[in-house]
């Protein structure tokens, strides 16, 4: 028996690998039980690269819709007041710094340490044993441009991550929002403990207003001008959003599921869907039940969870 917690498909390569994996499993009579936050046909409309995978699922698997109306992450668990602190003020930041220093009292706080992965160094601003401290901009801002592989490395190597100054996000900060979504997904997957300050509670952390038709069209035009996805875009058609004379629509050649897929991509529907999940996970990550879960990669017996649970730190 083998288990896999989460697959996240972000491009055609991921979709091809997933199709190849399931083909091998099913052809070798492996019993596969999996869950998804969308039905198979919705996966195809989200990303047409899923076509072969969706057809494979329909051919070999029985699909059951569970009609979920109850979010167990939100409705169960005992909330801890020392984990998710609002708003972003000197007082809440100082509280996070204090908890950071108390979590691993025997460890020396080191500055600008290096985490080596995939042949390059990831800078950790503050580290105390298995605990790390970042600002939100250092993780999700455009200056550093970290990605899922970096967040996975942090999740595998640290028991607790402290993050300060998380702002309210929206589709106007799409890149930063996507990085934050990836960060929380990786931390949650490995049961990493998150201590943070944020401008608003989880239910108010994301502005869910979708982009207008004009804004989404401009995003689509800009996307195709940069990626040349059509394979025959002329240079004179390329433009940045806001240029005076728009070229022929870069998405005019799309139809059916491909058209629906790009509509959702550029209006922000996928970000909204993903952030609903993040909102739920943030609430669960601030409960005693989550805080007491073991990290999936290593044991950290030198981490004192008492400050997280609202108890006095253990005596050294």
PyMOL commands that set and color helices and strands:
alter all, ss='L'
color gray80, all
select helices_A, chain A and resi 12-27+40-46+48-60+72-75+90-103+136-140+148-157+171-189+202-204+213-227+235-237+256-267+269-285+288-291+305-307
alter helices_A, ss='H'
color red, helices_A
select strands_A, chain A and resi 84-86+110-117+120-128+131-135+160-166+169-170+193-198+206-207
alter strands_A, ss='S'
color yellow, strands_A
deselect
rebuild
show_as cartoon
